[in-house]
Amino acid sequence: MAATVVKMTKQELKEIIESTVEKKLLQLLRDPDRGLVLKKALKDRLLRQRKAVAVGERGESLTTIVRRLGLN
């Protein structure tokens, strides 16, 4: 639309702003990894890490981190 803001109705301006905000939000919130293929080696590594964390071999609990950082 090549009209100036002065010549626009409130509704036209509102629609332009809404459209612009919606486009920007979609751009910012989209998944940048969408459509990419997760390689088997990486998937296997992530599953091993998840299991290690679940049995306490890796990582710290949230409670431990909160206590250590004095956030409680």
Summary of the structure (lengths in Angstrom):
residues: 72
radius of gyration: 24.2
end to end distance: 54.5
largest distance: 66.7
contacts: 109
relative contact order: 0.06
helix: 64%
strand: 0%
